[in-house]
Amino acid sequence: MDREWNDSQPIYRQLRDRVVAMILDGVLKEGDPLPSVRNVAAEYRVNPLTVLKGYQQLVDEGLVETRRGRGMFINAGARGLLLQGERQKFLGEEWPRISATIQRLGLKAEELLNGAKGQPPADAEQSKSAERKAAKAKTTEEEN
């Protein structure tokens, strides 16, 4: 887990979100124990009650179960529940903004896919090639 906290959300909520990300990324799997409240509190220098509040949210959402005397464990089906919820959240909250930006910038699907892979879009390569040819032609004209 990242050790930095931001001021946009309470720390317990950020802790909850980090555990959710670890479940979605497969770092924590169904049946795995959560790190103890004391260990997390000591490692991240936060109040144990803050950690407990973040963990309690996971319990309330049905993602984690408490086993008396043994700790908290990831429930079976937690990843599936999270995927469903996070997809709906993304499509409902984030996608409309992203889609509007894509339309505003006039981006095409190919440009988005190439950009995601770190490759320049095909149009950018063509325009760079055209710029090089124009510069070369200009130097040739000046030499003559």
C-alpha atoms as a printed R data frame, in Angstrom:
    type eleno elety resid chain resno       x       y       z
1   ATOM     1    CA   MET     A     1   0.000   0.000   0.000
2   ATOM     2    CA   ASP     A     2   1.081   3.547  -0.715
3   ATOM     3    CA   ARG     A     3   2.276   5.455   2.354
4   ATOM     4    CA   GLU     A     4   1.096   8.888   1.214
5   ATOM     5    CA   TRP     A     5  -2.295  10.301   2.219
6   ATOM     6    CA   ASN     A     6  -4.127  13.096   0.460
7   ATOM     7    CA   ASP     A     7  -6.420  15.709   1.915
8   ATOM     8    CA   SER     A     8  -9.322  15.055  -0.454
9   ATOM     9    CA   GLN     A     9 -10.774  12.179   1.614
10  ATOM    10    CA   PRO     A    10 -10.630  10.938   5.195
11  ATOM    11    CA   ILE     A    11  -7.769   8.489   5.857
12  ATOM    12    CA   TYR     A    12 -10.150   5.632   6.762
13  ATOM    13    CA   ARG     A    13 -11.775   5.994   3.343
14  ATOM    14    CA   GLN     A    14  -8.385   6.006   1.616
15  ATOM    15    CA   LEU     A    15  -7.441   2.848   3.533
16  ATOM    16    CA   ARG     A    16 -10.659   1.194   2.401
17  ATOM    17    CA   ASP     A    17  -9.985   2.231  -1.212
18  ATOM    18    CA   ARG     A    18  -6.439   0.845  -1.054
19  ATOM    19    CA   VAL     A    19  -7.678  -2.532   0.183
20  ATOM    20    CA   VAL     A    20 -10.291  -2.517  -2.604
21  ATOM    21    CA   ALA     A    21  -7.559  -1.814  -5.166
22  ATOM    22    CA   MET     A    22  -5.468  -4.660  -3.750
23  ATOM    23    CA   ILE     A    23  -8.433  -7.031  -4.110
24  ATOM    24    CA   LEU     A    24  -9.120  -5.892  -7.674
25  ATOM    25    CA   ASP     A    25  -5.425  -6.192  -8.594
26  ATOM    26    CA   GLY     A    26  -5.295  -9.715  -7.174
27  ATOM    27    CA   VAL     A    27  -2.812  -8.841  -4.423
28  ATOM    28    CA   LEU     A    28  -5.403  -9.925  -1.847
29  ATOM    29    CA   LYS     A    29  -7.418 -12.980  -2.860
30  ATOM    30    CA   GLU     A    30 -10.589 -14.522  -1.490
31  ATOM    31    CA   GLY     A    31  -9.877 -16.160   1.851
32  ATOM    32    CA   ASP     A    32  -6.725 -14.109   2.479
33  ATOM    33    CA   PRO     A    33  -6.424 -12.344   5.836
34  ATOM    34    CA   LEU     A    34  -6.235  -8.577   6.006
35  ATOM    35    CA   PRO     A    35  -3.167  -7.177   7.724
36  ATOM    36    CA   SER     A    36  -3.901  -6.677  11.418
37  ATOM    37    CA   VAL     A    37  -5.267  -3.328  12.562
38  ATOM    38    CA   ARG     A    38  -2.267  -2.871  14.859
39  ATOM    39    CA   ASN     A    39   0.281  -3.594  12.122
40  ATOM    40    CA   VAL     A    40  -1.358  -1.213   9.643
41  ATOM    41    CA   ALA     A    41  -1.696   1.497  12.290
42  ATOM    42    CA   ALA     A    42   1.966   1.182  13.263
43  ATOM    43    CA   GLU     A    43   3.254   0.940   9.700
44  ATOM    44    CA   TYR     A    44   1.318   3.956   8.425
45  ATOM    45    CA   ARG     A    45   1.411   5.901  11.680
46  ATOM    46    CA   VAL     A    46  -2.341   6.299  11.958
47  ATOM    47    CA   ASN     A    47  -4.715   5.730  14.837
48  ATOM    48    CA   PRO     A    48  -5.871   2.081  15.129
49  ATOM    49    CA   LEU     A    49  -9.462   3.339  15.290
50  ATOM    50    CA   THR     A    50  -8.952   4.909  11.851
51  ATOM    51    CA   VAL     A    51  -7.819   1.561  10.434
52  ATOM    52    CA   LEU     A    52 -10.699  -0.208  12.158
53  ATOM    53    CA   LYS     A    53 -13.194   2.253  10.668
54  ATOM    54    CA   GLY     A    54 -11.820   1.612   7.162
55  ATOM    55    CA   TYR     A    55 -11.968  -2.145   7.720
56  ATOM    56    CA   GLN     A    56 -15.490  -1.857   9.122
57  ATOM    57    CA   GLN     A    57 -16.642  -0.285   5.880
58  ATOM    58    CA   LEU     A    58 -15.368  -3.367   4.056
59  ATOM    59    CA   VAL     A    59 -17.305  -5.572   6.480
60  ATOM    60    CA   ASP     A    60 -20.454  -3.471   5.987
61  ATOM    61    CA   GLU     A    61 -20.101  -3.860   2.203
62  ATOM    62    CA   GLY     A    62 -19.870  -7.644   2.557
63  ATOM    63    CA   LEU     A    63 -16.334  -7.801   1.192
64  ATOM    64    CA   VAL     A    64 -14.651  -8.877   4.423
65  ATOM    65    CA   GLU     A    65 -15.697 -11.039   7.345
66  ATOM    66    CA   THR     A    66 -14.492 -10.970  10.918
67  ATOM    67    CA   ARG     A    67 -13.491 -14.278  12.472
68  ATOM    68    CA   ARG     A    68 -13.406 -13.888  16.230
69  ATOM    69    CA   GLY     A    69  -9.910 -14.305  17.564
70  ATOM    70    CA   ARG     A    70  -8.410 -14.823  14.096
71  ATOM    71    CA   GLY     A    71  -8.831 -11.505  12.281
72  ATOM    72    CA   MET     A    72 -10.532 -10.285   9.131
73  ATOM    73    CA   PHE     A    73 -10.621 -12.235   5.874
74  ATOM    74    CA   ILE     A    74 -11.627 -11.498   2.280
75  ATOM    75    CA   ASN     A    75 -15.025 -13.054   1.527
76  ATOM    76    CA   ALA     A    76 -15.629 -15.418  -1.367
77  ATOM    77    CA   GLY     A    77 -17.018 -13.435  -4.303
78  ATOM    78    CA   ALA     A    78 -15.583 -10.131  -3.041
79  ATOM    79    CA   ARG     A    79 -13.658  -9.452  -6.266
80  ATOM    80    CA   GLY     A    80 -16.761 -10.089  -8.382
81  ATOM    81    CA   LEU     A    81 -18.832  -7.733  -6.240
82  ATOM    82    CA   LEU     A    82 -16.151  -5.079  -6.462
83  ATOM    83    CA   LEU     A    83 -15.783  -5.428 -10.228
84  ATOM    84    CA   GLN     A    84 -19.506  -5.006 -10.711
85  ATOM    85    CA   GLY     A    85 -19.699  -2.002  -8.393
86  ATOM    86    CA   GLU     A    86 -16.546  -0.317  -9.687
87  ATOM    87    CA   ARG     A    87 -17.632  -0.781 -13.318
88  ATOM    88    CA   GLN     A    88 -20.999   0.821 -12.590
89  ATOM    89    CA   LYS     A    89 -19.296   3.649 -10.709
90  ATOM    90    CA   PHE     A    90 -16.852   4.221 -13.589
91  ATOM    91    CA   LEU     A    91 -19.572   4.191 -16.257
92  ATOM    92    CA   GLY     A    92 -21.854   6.436 -14.211
93  ATOM    93    CA   GLU     A    93 -19.385   8.961 -12.813
94  ATOM    94    CA   GLU     A    94 -16.114   8.986 -14.736
95  ATOM    95    CA   TRP     A    95 -16.974   7.846 -18.260
96  ATOM    96    CA   PRO     A    96 -19.313  10.777 -19.068
97  ATOM    97    CA   ARG     A    97 -16.466  13.240 -18.341
98  ATOM    98    CA   ILE     A    98 -13.935  11.177 -20.279
99  ATOM    99    CA   SER     A    99 -16.303  10.747 -23.211
100 ATOM   100    CA   ALA     A   100 -17.000  14.484 -23.318
101 ATOM   101    CA   THR     A   101 -13.244  15.201 -23.357
102 ATOM   102    CA   ILE     A   102 -12.708  12.684 -26.173
103 ATOM   103    CA   GLN     A   103 -15.439  14.330 -28.245
104 ATOM   104    CA   ARG     A   104 -14.195  17.830 -27.444
105 ATOM   105    CA   LEU     A   105 -10.691  16.927 -28.633
106 ATOM   106    CA   GLY     A   106 -11.957  15.020 -31.655
107 ATOM   107    CA   LEU     A   107  -9.970  11.911 -30.772
108 ATOM   108    CA   LYS     A   108 -10.503   8.697 -32.723
109 ATOM   109    CA   ALA     A   109 -10.494   5.164 -31.302
110 ATOM   110    CA   GLU     A   110  -7.183   4.376 -33.045
111 ATOM   111    CA   GLU     A   111  -5.533   7.423 -31.489
112 ATOM   112    CA   LEU     A   112  -6.777   6.419 -28.047
113 ATOM   113    CA   LEU     A   113  -5.521   2.853 -28.407
114 ATOM   114    CA   ASN     A   114  -2.137   3.919 -29.765
115 ATOM   115    CA   GLY     A   115  -1.818   6.594 -27.099
116 ATOM   116    CA   ALA     A   116  -2.529   4.056 -24.383
117 ATOM   117    CA   LYS     A   117   0.333   1.909 -25.700
118 ATOM   118    CA   GLY     A   118   2.722   4.855 -25.701
119 ATOM   119    CA   GLN     A   119   2.830   5.010 -29.499
120 ATOM   120    CA   PRO     A   120   2.148   8.216 -31.368
121 ATOM   121    CA   PRO     A   121  -1.048   8.138 -33.432
122 ATOM   122    CA   ALA     A   122  -0.632   7.358 -37.128
123 ATOM   123    CA   ASP     A   123  -1.682  10.928 -38.037
124 ATOM   124    CA   ALA     A   124   1.085  12.318 -35.825
125 ATOM   125    CA   GLU     A   125   3.698  10.194 -37.614
126 ATOM   126    CA   GLN     A   126   2.376  11.321 -40.998
127 ATOM   127    CA   SER     A   127   2.450  14.980 -39.984
128 ATOM   128    CA   LYS     A   128   6.004  14.641 -38.603
129 ATOM   129    CA   SER     A   129   7.086  12.994 -41.845
130 ATOM   130    CA   ALA     A   130   5.455  15.779 -43.859
131 ATOM   131    CA   GLU     A   131   7.193  18.401 -41.696
132 ATOM   132    CA   ARG     A   132  10.574  16.731 -42.284
133 ATOM   133    CA   LYS     A   133   9.998  16.620 -46.045
134 ATOM   134    CA   ALA     A   134   8.969  20.287 -46.090
135 ATOM   135    CA   ALA     A   135  12.050  21.302 -44.093
136 ATOM   136    CA   LYS     A   136  14.294  19.261 -46.383
137 ATOM   137    CA   ALA     A   137  12.706  20.800 -49.479
138 ATOM   138    CA   LYS     A   138  13.151  24.280 -48.015
139 ATOM   139    CA   THR     A   139  16.862  23.679 -47.348
140 ATOM   140    CA   THR     A   140  17.315  22.297 -50.842
141 ATOM   141    CA   GLU     A   141  15.669  25.418 -52.342
142 ATOM   142    CA   GLU     A   142  17.844  27.733 -50.256
143 ATOM   143    CA   GLU     A   143  20.977  25.908 -51.402
144 ATOM   144    CA   ASN     A   144  19.999  26.356 -55.075
